[in-house]
Amino acid sequence: MGNVDDLKPIFSPRSIAVIGASRSPHKIGYEILQNILVQGYTGKIFPINPETPNIMGLKTQPSVLAVKDDIDLAIIAVPAEFVPKVMTECAKKKVKGAIVISSGFGETGERGRQLEDEVLQIARKGGIRLIGPNTLGYKDPIDNLDAAFVFGMPRPGEIALVSQSGALCIGMIYYANGEHIGLSRVISVGNKADVDDADLIDYLNQDPSTKVIAMYVEGIKDGKRFLDAARRCTKPIVAIKAGRTAAGSAAASTHTGSLSGSDAVYDSAFRQVHIQRAYDVIEMFDYARALAYQPPAQGNRVGIISNGGGAGIMIADWCESIGLKVPNIAKKTADALRPHLPAITSARNPLDVTGDARFHRYHATGSIMLSDPNVDALIMTCVHAGIARPREYVGAVIKLVEEKRNLRKPIVACWVGGPDIDEVVQELRVKNIPVYASAMRAAKAVRCLYDEGRRLELLGRQGRARQPNGSQ
């Protein structure tokens, strides 16, 4: 246990020792050292291997004790049974932080748990903060440090990703890259013997490069610390809590040694501290991107514009079914909309701008709808109906987002179609505008932004209450 400053040598190291560095491409120690070098880390690097004089052009040392310089971070990739000896040497060297990549600890049973506890006690006596064991490591696309053993770097962005699963963590990176979702930090926590979710929430809450914290969690060891950290956090948190069922919980216990606990308890706890709960990777990133790049909704009233009546109806159904409202628009708004609409459609919400809508109709009606005092958020939809021009729809959405920032009303895009339109709406993803391929996902993203607005309102009330002249 420690404070945020204790983690800086791990995530902003001036020097790194790779213990178990190897010349063999088949070894994890080779991959870690290569990734650090490929990504362009500018600090000092010390490969530790007693059996070879140099690796990848760098002079090796037989142990960290032979290194003359100070070492901020040790990345340990040796068999589990040798980790206590290595950690003891790190303590003598006064290494500040360690990442234990090695598996074979608490996730394997009682003997592994004893070994994990032994390593933890050595680290604590030596004042070393520890990530892992049984971890992928971490990737930092902002500061160009790849301290992990699997190749693949995220696009730089403003969403931090914390994962208890290493393989899933890499899968999420590739998914995010494909969706043009940028990440600030990617941290695999493994068994969480020392540094856990609470520590990382506190650290990322102070990270200027992070706007949103996204988490994949299998189990939480200290529920009170986790809830206290989430309650302190001023940034939105989106979390997948896996192991919800008996089968999932049993799998989690052998994966990272986690005790999943009652799903109902987690559900209640997340609601108490306003963590947005997601149930799969796609949903987690849907929420995270909306939270990172759109303002929170100040109310739950949604305006809907579509070039297909059916799509607008489905979005309205989803909005109403998850606690949002699809209100009637003001008379002034309806009067302003009519000159821009074909005679066959009505000025109402949801608004059907019909299948031949082009840039001007989308842009004009979107601008008018956003100005309505009864509308807190806008969903703009395009159905690829043959005569539609998706590129003009995309252009209208981009222009509205850029022009209407002062209104502080979120704009979410939705499209219905195949690969042809997907290629076009990629322009929205590149500009970090939330765009979803279903009515459900679009509505849930707006609900997420509404919940964030309520969270910030509560934080504001609590802050005012703590002022000297505030009421208690």
C-alpha positions in Angstrom: 0.0 0.0 0.0 1.3 3.5 -0.7 0.5 6.8 -2.4 0.5 7.9 -6.0 4.1 9.1 -5.9 5.2 5.5 -5.2 4.0 4.5 -8.7 5.9 7.1 -10.7 9.1 5.0 -10.9 7.0 2.3 -12.5 5.1 4.4 -15.0 7.7 7.2 -15.6 11.0 5.3 -15.0 14.4 7.0 -15.8 16.0 3.6 -15.9 14.8 0.0 -16.5 16.4 -3.4 -15.7 15.1 -6.3 -17.7 15.8 -9.3 -15.5 15.7 -12.4 -17.6 16.6 -10.6 -20.8 17.4 -13.1 -23.5 19.0 -13.4 -26.9 16.4 -16.0 -27.9 13.4 -14.7 -29.8 11.4 -17.5 -28.2 11.9 -16.1 -24.7 9.7 -13.5 -23.0 12.8 -11.6 -21.9 13.7 -11.1 -25.5 10.3 -9.7 -26.4 10.3 -7.3 -23.5 13.7 -5.8 -24.3 12.9 -5.6 -28.0 9.6 -3.8 -27.3 11.3 -1.2 -25.1 13.9 -0.6 -27.8 11.5 -0.5 -30.7 9.2 2.0 -29.1 12.1 4.4 -28.5 12.4 4.6 -24.8 15.1 7.2 -24.0 16.1 6.3 -20.4 18.8 3.9 -19.4 18.3 0.2 -20.1 20.1 -2.6 -18.3 19.6 -6.2 -19.6 20.2 -8.7 -16.8 21.5 -12.1 -17.8 24.6 -13.9 -16.3 25.1 -16.1 -19.3 25.8 -13.7 -22.2 27.9 -10.5 -22.5 25.5 -8.5 -24.6 22.0 -8.6 -26.0 20.7 -6.4 -28.9 23.9 -4.3 -28.7 23.5 -3.6 -24.9 26.0 -4.8 -22.3 24.4 -7.2 -19.9 25.0 -7.6 -16.1 24.8 -10.8 -14.1 22.4 -9.2 -11.6 21.0 -5.9 -10.6 23.6 -5.7 -7.9 26.3 -5.3 -10.6 24.6 -2.2 -12.1 26.3 0.9 -10.9 23.5 3.3 -11.7 20.2 3.7 -9.8 17.3 1.6 -11.1 13.8 2.9 -11.0 12.0 -0.1 -12.5 12.8 -3.8 -12.7 10.9 -6.0 -15.2 11.2 -9.6 -14.0 10.8 -12.4 -16.5 12.3 -15.5 -14.9 10.7 -18.8 -13.7 8.5 -18.3 -10.6 10.8 -20.2 -8.3 13.6 -17.8 -8.9 11.6 -14.6 -8.4 12.1 -14.5 -4.5 15.9 -14.4 -5.1 15.6 -11.8 -7.8 13.3 -9.6 -5.6 15.7 -9.9 -2.7 18.5 -8.5 -5.0 16.2 -5.7 -6.1 15.6 -4.8 -2.5 19.3 -4.7 -1.8 19.8 -2.5 -4.8 17.0 -0.2 -3.7 15.0 -0.6 -6.9 11.9 1.5 -6.5 9.3 -0.5 -8.6 8.9 -3.9 -10.1 6.7 -5.7 -12.7 6.7 -9.5 -12.2 5.7 -10.9 -15.6 6.2 -14.5 -14.4 3.2 -16.8 -13.9 3.0 -19.7 -11.5 1.8 -17.9 -8.4 -1.6 -17.4 -6.8 -3.5 -18.5 -9.9 -2.1 -22.0 -9.6 -3.2 -23.0 -6.1 -1.9 -23.0 -2.5 1.8 -23.4 -3.2 1.6 -20.6 -5.7 -0.2 -18.4 -3.2 2.6 -19.0 -0.7 5.2 -18.1 -3.3 3.3 -15.0 -4.2 3.1 -13.9 -0.6 6.8 -14.5 -0.1 7.6 -12.2 -3.1 5.2 -9.6 -1.8 6.8 -9.6 1.7 10.3 -9.1 0.2 9.0 -6.3 -1.9 7.3 -4.5 1.0 10.3 -4.8 3.3 12.4 -3.4 0.5 10.0 -0.5 -0.2 9.3 -1.8 -3.7 5.9 -1.3 -5.3 5.0 -4.3 -7.3 2.7 -5.0 -10.3 1.7 -8.6 -10.9 2.7 -11.3 -10.8 1.3 -13.1 -13.8 1.0 -9.9 -15.8 1.5 -8.7 -19.4 3.2 -5.5 -18.2 2.1 -2.1 -19.5 2.1 0.0 -22.6 2.3 3.8 -22.7 1.7 5.3 -26.1 1.9 8.8 -24.8 5.5 8.6 -23.5 6.5 5.8 -26.0 7.3 3.1 -23.5 6.3 -0.5 -24.2 7.0 -2.5 -21.0 5.1 -5.6 -22.1 6.1 -8.9 -23.7 3.5 -8.9 -26.5 3.9 -6.8 -29.6 1.2 -4.2 -30.5 1.0 -0.5 -29.5 -2.2 1.4 -29.0 -3.0 4.7 -30.8 -2.3 7.6 -28.4 -5.5 9.0 -26.9 -7.2 9.9 -23.6 -8.7 6.7 -22.4 -6.7 4.6 -19.8 -7.2 0.8 -19.9 -6.7 -1.4 -16.9 -7.1 -5.1 -17.3 -6.8 -8.1 -15.1 -6.4 -10.3 -18.2 -3.3 -10.0 -20.3 -4.5 -11.7 -23.5 -7.8 -9.8 -23.4 -5.9 -6.7 -22.8 -4.0 -7.1 -26.1 -7.3 -8.0 -27.9 -8.8 -4.8 -26.6 -5.8 -2.8 -27.9 -6.3 -4.2 -31.4 -10.1 -3.6 -31.2 -9.5 0.0 -30.1 -7.0 0.6 -32.9 -9.5 -0.7 -35.5 -12.1 1.7 -34.2 -9.7 4.6 -34.1 -10.0 4.8 -30.3 -6.9 6.2 -28.7 -5.5 5.1 -25.3 -3.4 7.0 -22.8 -2.1 4.1 -20.7 -2.7 0.3 -20.9 -1.9 -1.5 -17.6 -2.2 -5.3 -17.1 -2.5 -5.9 -13.3 -2.4 -9.7 -13.2 -2.8 -11.2 -9.7 -2.7 -7.7 -8.0 -0.5 -8.9 -5.2 0.4 -5.3 -4.3 -0.6 -2.6 -6.8 -4.4 -3.0 -7.3 -7.3 -1.3 -9.0 -7.6 1.3 -6.2 -4.0 2.4 -6.6 -4.4 2.7 -10.3 -7.6 4.7 -10.0 -5.8 7.2 -7.8 -2.8 7.3 -10.1 -4.8 7.8 -13.3 -7.1 10.4 -11.6 -4.0 12.6 -11.4 -2.7 11.7 -14.9 -3.1 14.7 -17.2 -3.2 12.5 -20.3 -6.2 10.5 -19.1 -9.8 11.7 -19.3 -11.6 8.3 -18.8 -10.6 5.1 -16.9 -11.8 1.8 -18.5 -11.4 -1.4 -16.5 -11.7 -5.1 -17.0 -12.1 -6.6 -13.5 -12.3 -10.3 -12.4 -12.2 -9.7 -8.7 -11.4 -7.0 -6.1 -9.4 -8.0 -3.0 -10.1 -4.9 -0.9 -13.6 -3.6 -1.6 -13.4 -0.6 0.7 -10.2 0.7 -0.8 -11.6 0.3 -4.3 -14.9 2.1 -3.4 -13.0 4.9 -1.6 -10.7 5.4 -4.6 -13.7 5.4 -7.1 -15.5 7.9 -4.8 -12.5 10.2 -4.8 -12.0 10.0 -8.6 -13.1 13.0 -10.5 -12.9 11.2 -13.8 -15.5 8.8 -15.2 -14.9 5.1 -14.7 -16.3 2.4 -17.0 -15.9 -1.2 -15.8 -16.5 -4.7 -17.0 -16.9 -7.0 -14.0 -16.4 -10.5 -15.3 -17.2 -13.7 -13.3 -20.9 -12.8 -13.0 -22.0 -16.4 -13.1 -21.0 -19.6 -11.3 -19.1 -20.7 -14.5 -17.4 -17.4 -15.0 -16.4 -17.1 -11.3 -14.9 -20.6 -11.3 -12.8 -19.6 -14.4 -11.6 -16.4 -12.8 -10.3 -18.2 -9.8 -7.9 -20.3 -12.0 -7.1 -17.4 -14.3 -5.8 -14.7 -11.9 -6.6 -16.3 -8.5 -9.5 -13.9 -8.1 -12.5 -14.4 -5.9 -15.3 -12.9 -7.9 -17.9 -12.5 -5.2 -21.6 -11.8 -5.5 -22.5 -10.0 -8.8 -25.4 -8.3 -7.0 -23.0 -6.8 -4.5 -20.7 -5.5 -7.3 -23.7 -4.1 -9.1 -24.8 -2.2 -6.1 -21.3 -1.0 -5.2 -20.7 0.3 -8.7 -23.9 2.2 -8.6 -23.0 3.8 -5.2 -19.8 5.2 -6.6 -21.2 6.0 -10.1 -19.0 3.5 -12.0 -20.6 2.9 -15.4 -20.9 -0.8 -15.8 -20.4 -2.5 -19.2 -21.0 -6.1 -20.1 -18.6 -6.6 -23.0 -15.6 -5.0 -24.6 -17.6 -3.2 -27.3 -20.0 -1.7 -24.8 -17.1 -0.6 -22.6 -15.4 1.3 -25.5 -18.8 2.7 -26.6 -19.2 4.4 -23.2 -15.5 5.4 -22.9 -15.3 7.1 -26.2 -18.6 9.0 -25.6 -17.4 10.1 -22.1 -14.0 11.2 -23.4 -15.1 13.2 -26.4 -18.6 14.5 -25.8 -19.9 16.7 -23.0 -22.1 15.1 -20.3 -25.9 15.5 -20.8 -27.5 17.9 -18.5 -30.8 16.1 -18.7 -32.4 13.0 -20.1 -34.3 14.5 -23.1 -33.1 13.3 -26.5 -33.7 14.7 -29.9 -33.6 12.2 -32.8 -33.0 12.9 -36.5 -33.1 10.1 -39.1 -33.4 9.7 -42.8 -35.5 6.6 -42.2 -38.6 6.6 -40.1 -38.1 3.0 -38.8 -34.6 3.8 -37.5 -35.9 6.8 -35.6 -38.7 4.8 -34.1 -36.2 2.1 -32.9 -33.9 4.7 -31.3 -36.9 6.3 -29.6 -38.0 2.9 -28.2 -34.5 2.2 -26.9 -34.2 5.7 -25.3 -37.5 5.3 -23.5 -36.8 1.8 -22.4 -33.5 2.8 -20.6 -34.8 5.9 -18.8 -34.4 8.6 -21.4 -37.2 10.7 -22.8 -38.0 11.6 -26.3 -39.9 14.9 -25.8 -42.2 17.0 -28.0 -40.3 19.9 -29.5 -41.2 23.5 -28.8 -43.6 25.2 -31.3 -40.8 27.7 -32.2 -38.5 24.7 -33.1 -41.2 23.1 -35.3 -41.8 26.4 -37.1 -38.1 26.7 -37.8 -37.8 23.1 -39.0 -40.7 23.2 -41.6 -38.9 25.2 -44.3 -36.2 22.6 -44.4 -38.4 19.5 -44.7 -40.2 17.8 -47.6 -44.0 18.2 -47.5 -44.4 14.5 -46.8 -42.9 14.7 -43.3 -43.9 16.3 -40.0 -41.8 18.6 -37.8 -41.7 16.4 -34.7 -39.4 14.3 -32.6 -38.2 11.8 -33.8 -37.7 13.8 -37.0 -37.7 11.9 -40.3 -35.8 14.0 -42.8 -36.6 11.3 -45.5 -34.3 9.2 -47.6 -33.1 11.9 -50.0 -31.6 14.1 -47.2 -28.3 15.7 -48.1 -25.8 17.8 -46.2 -27.9 21.0 -45.8 -31.0 19.2 -44.6 -29.1 17.2 -42.0 -27.1 20.2 -40.9 -30.0 22.7 -40.7 -32.4 20.4 -38.8 -29.6 19.3 -36.5 -28.7 22.8 -35.6 -32.4 23.7 -35.0 -33.0 20.6 -32.9 -30.0 21.3 -30.7 -31.3 24.8 -30.0 -34.6 23.5 -28.6 -34.7 24.0 -24.8 -36.5 20.6 -24.5 -33.5 18.8 -26.0 -30.4 17.8 -23.9 -28.7 15.5 -26.4 -29.0 14.7 -30.1 -28.8 11.3 -32.0 -28.3 11.8 -35.7 -29.0 8.7 -37.8 -28.2 7.6 -41.4 -29.7 4.6 -43.0 -27.8 3.5 -46.1 -31.0 3.3 -48.2 -29.5 3.5 -51.7 -30.5 7.1 -52.5 -28.8 8.4 -49.3 -25.5 10.1 -49.4 -23.7 9.0 -46.3 -20.6 11.2 -46.8 -22.8 14.3 -46.7 -24.4 13.0 -43.5 -20.9 12.5 -42.0 -20.0 16.1 -43.1 -23.1 17.5 -41.4 -22.4 15.7 -38.1 -18.7 16.8 -38.1 -19.8 20.4 -38.7 -22.4 20.4 -36.0 -20.0 19.0 -33.4 -17.5 21.7 -34.3 -20.1 24.5 -34.3 -22.2 23.7 -31.3 -19.6 23.0 -28.6 -20.8 26.1 -26.8 -24.2 24.5 -26.2 -22.6 21.7 -24.1 -25.1 19.2 -25.6 -23.7 15.8 -26.7 -24.1 14.7 -30.3 -24.1 10.9 -31.0 -24.1 9.4 -34.5 -25.8 6.2 -35.6 -25.7 4.4 -38.9 -27.5 1.4 -40.4 -25.9 -0.3 -43.3 -23.0 -2.4 -44.5 -19.3 -2.0 -45.4 -20.0 0.8 -47.9 -21.3 3.2 -45.2 -18.8 1.9 -42.6 -16.0 3.1 -44.7 -17.5 6.6 -44.8 -18.4 6.8 -41.1 -14.8 6.0 -40.3 -14.2 9.7 -40.7 -16.3 10.3 -37.6 -14.2 7.8 -35.6 -11.0 9.5 -36.7 -12.4 12.7 -35.3 -13.4 11.0 -32.1 -17.1 11.5 -32.7 -19.1 8.6 -31.2 -20.8 6.6 -34.0 -22.7 3.4 -33.5 -24.0 0.7 -35.8 -27.2 0.1 -33.8 -30.1 2.0 -32.2 -29.4 0.2 -28.9 -25.7 1.2 -28.7 -26.5 4.9 -29.6 -29.2 5.1 -27.0 -27.0 3.5 -24.3 -24.2 5.9 -25.1 -26.5 8.9 -24.5 -27.7 7.2 -21.3 -24.1 6.9 -20.2 -23.6 10.7 -20.8 -26.7 11.5 -18.9 -25.5 9.4 -15.9 -22.1 11.2 -16.1 -24.0 14.5 -16.0 -25.7 13.4 -12.8 -22.4 12.2 -11.3 -20.8 15.6 -11.9 -23.9 17.4 -10.5 -23.6 15.4 -7.3 -19.8 16.1 -7.1 -20.6 19.8 -7.5 -23.2 19.7 -4.7 -20.8 17.9 -2.4 -18.1 20.4 -3.2 -20.4 23.3 -2.5 -21.5 21.7 0.8 -17.8 21.5 1.9 -17.3 25.2 1.3 -17.0 27.4 4.5 -20.4 29.0 3.8 -22.0 25.8 2.5 -24.8 24.0 4.2 -24.3 20.5 5.6 
